[in-house]
Amino acid sequence: MEGQDEFSTYPPPGRRIYCNRTLNLRAVRAIGYDMDYTLVHYRVEPWERRAYEHLKVKLSDLGLPTADLEFDPTLVTRGLIIDTELGNLVKANRFGYVTRACHGTVPLEFERQRETYGRTLVYLSEERYVFLNTLFSLSEACMYAQLVDRLDQRGMPGALGYGDLYRQVRQAIDEAHLEGELKADITADPDRYAERDPEMALALLDQREAGKKLLLITNSDWAYTSRMMAHAIDPFLPKRGSWRDLFEIVILSARKPDFFTQQMPLFELATEEGLLRPCPTGIRRPGIYVGGDAAQVQEYLGVSGEEILYVGDHIFVDVHVSKAVMRWRTALVLRELEDELAALEGFRSQQRELARMMEEKVRLEFALSQARLQLQRRQGGYGPQPAVPSQELRESVADLRARLVTLDERIAPIARQSGEILNQRWGLLLRAGNDKSHLARQVERYADVYTSRVSNFLFETPFVYLRAPRGSLPHDDAQVLA
């Protein structure tokens, strides 16, 4: 058919939507969106560097030695865990075993890491652990790690320990956000801090025209939301349209995650200047509202939880809570996914060679184990006796050991490189060694689908049936070594 290729071209890996649980978008009647790092994507390093500068000032006012510190974007990544009891940053796998760790900014040697965490499983429910759920966490985590170094070196006024130090950093960054200083910087120069996506407006238009009710649910206030949404969307709408025309309901100052868990008063935005009108009877018409809760939104829409898809970047606030409490379907925006997949593609040939050598290593280890057992039975005089003499068995054991040593020498540099893909200190976002990272486990458990940006829905259309792949188990690869 003429033009068939136009409709059958599949997007590159970094722009696809990945499915953990089957999602029929035709059955979704409403799609809710978070704003920050979802509809509005920030340039991470400039944004976090500016947040870091505000944090420096706040902490310096408290007497902490921050004046000469600088933001280091390579020091931390999303998905790490702060151990506030020990002053460490750690990366854990899906089972909670720590695979990498730093004390402050200094990587822990293997023996010290094993001594510290060898018998410890990371449970995020424990108060000592802080999970870096979002890119907004990078500036505070960087600052905390650097101040741990200074606390160890010469002590610090007002900081009694690692936990108290973290509380001071957390409080200072919260104040910077609440006082509006940081957001004022962003709105004054949005091109510097926010990256436009020309395709996103069309993806939203497609969804609206397909009959989906679009919702914007954000913790930000009206002044900031209106400025940033206009910057991100308005230039790409036809006929000089406004982003407000896309959304049935806009919820400001939502106070997520409480928005999903508690009943809260609702107000309607009555004027552009921010005058509010109480809405004691709930949402009764399309418009812009302040506060409220998810139950009120669901009642207005007249739909069940599974008919709403909520899209956000915060693994806990946007994805975990909305699914656990309201049973909404969930989509996680993981912008780093594009860089991760590109880095993996660049490492593909080395990864194939590493996999081939690891298969050879498994075969040699199996053969060595068998040879050792045969030698043990011959020397112990029990069980079925091998057909070859002891000396030949000893030679086989020595030969296999030597081959394994040679093979390990070839494996080591490639294995080390594979652990430094994307970030030399922490490696891949969704991997912890050969296992899934703790972040990957959170994504797998709570996000029905995940993708790198909202405009990726443009490729899949509002009519797509996203099917989860067949779940894999270790024995699925049993034929590999057959």
Summary of the structure (lengths in Angstrom):
residues: 482
radius of gyration: 26.8
end to end distance: 44.2
largest distance: 94.2
contacts: 1470
relative contact order: 0.16
helix: 49%
strand: 16%
